[in-house]
Amino acid sequence: MVLRVEAAAHRRLTILRLSGRLQSEHVDQLRTQIEASAKPVVLDLEGLKLVDYASVCFLAECEAGGVELSHCSPYIRNWISREKANRRGDS
């Protein structure tokens, strides 16, 4: 399973629809797409089926930086929340 990214402009937003499997090898490419956007970015995660640890850390970082995570599955949302809590505990 691979990652597919579809970009769409919607009013004042850039929506990146992710589907498939997000792995650490995709993080740099996705970061580049987010940084290249002149508009605020929404990551639509509805089609995302699997993630790895590095991806979850990246998604948590994105959210902390103002990127909206839309249609995030409960298992990914819980994992992101746990990582955020762990990072707060490390400080």
For each residue, the residues with C-beta under 8 A, 3 or more apart:
1: 20 21 49 50
2: 20 21
3: 18 19 20 21 22 23 26
4: 18 19 20 47
5: 16 17 18 29 30 33
6: 16 17 19
7: 14 15 16 17 33
8: 14 15 17
9: 13 14 15 39
10: 13 14 15 42
11:
12: 39 40
13: 9 10 39 40 41 42
14: 7 8 9 10 37 38 39 40 41 42
15: 7 8 9 10 41 42 44 70
16: 5 6 7 30 33 34 41 42 43 44
17: 5 6 7 8 44 46 47
18: 3 4 5 22 30 43 44 45 47 48
19: 3 4 6 46 47 48 49
20: 1 2 3 4 47 48 49 50
21: 1 2 3 48 49 50 51
22: 3 18 26 27 30 48 50 51 52 55 59
23: 3 26 51 52 54 55
24: 27 52 53 54 55
25:
26: 3 22 23 29 30 55
27: 22 24 30 31 54 55 58
28: 31 32
29: 5 26 32 33
30: 5 16 18 22 26 27 33 34 58
31: 27 28 34 35 58
32: 28 29 35 36
33: 5 7 16 29 30 36 37
34: 16 30 31 37 41 62 67
35: 31 32
36: 32 33
37: 14 33 34 40 41
38: 14
39: 9 12 13 14
40: 12 13 14 37 66 67 68
41: 13 14 15 16 34 37 67 68
42: 10 13 14 15 16 67 68 69 70
43: 16 18 59 62 67 68 69 70
44: 15 16 17 18 47 70 71
45: 18 48 59 69 70 71 72 73 76
46: 17 19 70 71
47: 4 17 18 19 20 44
48: 18 19 20 21 22 45 51 73 76
49: 1 19 20 21
50: 1 20 21 22
51: 21 22 23 48 55 56 59 76 79
52: 22 23 24 55 56
53: 24 56 57
54: 23 24 27 57 58
55: 22 23 24 26 27 51 52 58 59
56: 51 52 53 59 60 76 79 80 83
57: 53 54 60 61 83
58: 27 30 31 54 55 61 62
59: 22 43 45 51 55 56 62 63 69 76 80
60: 56 57 63 64 80 83 84 87
61: 57 58 64 65
62: 34 43 58 59 65 67 69
63: 59 60 66 67 68 69 80
64: 60 61 84
65: 61 62
66: 40 63
67: 34 40 41 42 43 62 63
68: 40 41 42 43 63
69: 42 43 45 59 62 63 72 77 80
70: 15 42 43 44 45 46
71: 44 45 46
72: 45 69 76 77 80
73: 45 48 76 77
74: 77 78
75: 78 79
76: 45 48 51 56 59 72 73 79 80
77: 69 72 73 74 80 81
78: 74 75 81 82
79: 51 56 75 76 82 83
80: 56 59 60 63 69 72 76 77 83 84
81: 77 78 84 85
82: 78 79 85 86
83: 56 57 60 79 80 86 87
84: 60 64 80 81 87 88
85: 81 82 88 89
86: 82 83 89 90
87: 60 83 84 90 91
88: 84 85 91
89: 85 86
90: 86 87
91: 87 88
